[in-house]
Amino acid sequence: MLFESLEGVIGVDTHRDTLAAGAVTAVGATLGHADAPASAVGYQQLLDFARTQVPDRRCWAVEGTSYGAGLTAFLAE
């Protein structure tokens, strides 16, 4: 079960110019929200946000195969 293996999830709604992220616990309680530009600077902002909201075992749910590709590649590195 998710709550046994993860501390939380970072979900990202991707758009051409912006990214909107939400952090939730493994059981669905909202931890916080963040918006960032769809750029290398924004990717780092979202990673910093994720590390603050869910410091340990987290997973990412990134929407989209085109607008989310840059963020996904950044996170994979």
C-alpha positions in Angstrom: 0.0 0.0 0.0 1.2 3.5 -0.8 1.1 4.8 2.8 3.4 2.0 3.9 6.1 2.7 1.3 6.0 6.5 0.7 5.8 9.6 2.9 4.0 11.6 0.1 3.3 12.4 -3.5 4.1 15.5 -5.5 1.6 15.9 -8.3 2.4 18.3 -11.1 -0.1 19.9 -13.6 2.1 20.9 -16.6 1.5 23.7 -19.1 3.6 25.3 -21.8 4.8 28.2 -19.6 4.0 27.1 -16.0 3.9 24.2 -13.7 1.5 23.8 -10.7 2.4 21.3 -8.0 0.7 19.9 -5.0 2.1 17.8 -2.2 0.0 15.3 -0.4 0.6 12.7 2.2 0.5 9.0 1.3 -3.1 9.0 2.6 -4.1 12.1 0.7 -3.9 15.0 3.1 -2.8 18.2 1.4 0.6 19.5 2.5 1.0 22.5 0.2 1.0 24.0 -3.3 3.5 25.7 -5.5 3.7 27.3 -8.9 6.8 27.7 -11.0 7.9 28.6 -14.5 8.4 25.7 -17.0 12.1 26.1 -17.1 15.3 24.9 -15.4 14.8 27.5 -12.7 11.2 26.3 -12.1 12.3 22.7 -12.1 14.7 23.4 -9.3 12.0 25.4 -7.4 9.7 22.4 -7.5 12.4 20.1 -6.4 13.1 22.4 -3.4 9.4 22.6 -2.7 9.1 18.8 -2.7 12.1 18.4 -0.4 10.5 20.8 2.0 7.0 19.2 1.9 8.0 15.6 1.7 11.6 15.3 2.9 12.0 11.5 2.5 10.3 8.8 0.5 8.3 10.7 -2.2 7.1 9.9 -5.6 6.2 12.3 -8.4 3.1 12.2 -10.6 3.8 14.5 -13.6 1.0 15.1 -16.1 1.7 15.1 -19.8 4.2 13.6 -22.2 5.2 16.9 -23.9 4.9 19.7 -21.4 6.1 17.4 -18.6 9.0 16.0 -20.5 11.6 18.6 -19.3 10.6 18.3 -15.7 10.6 14.5 -15.9 14.1 14.5 -17.4 15.4 16.9 -14.7 14.0 14.7 -11.9 15.4 11.6 -13.5 18.9 13.1 -13.3 
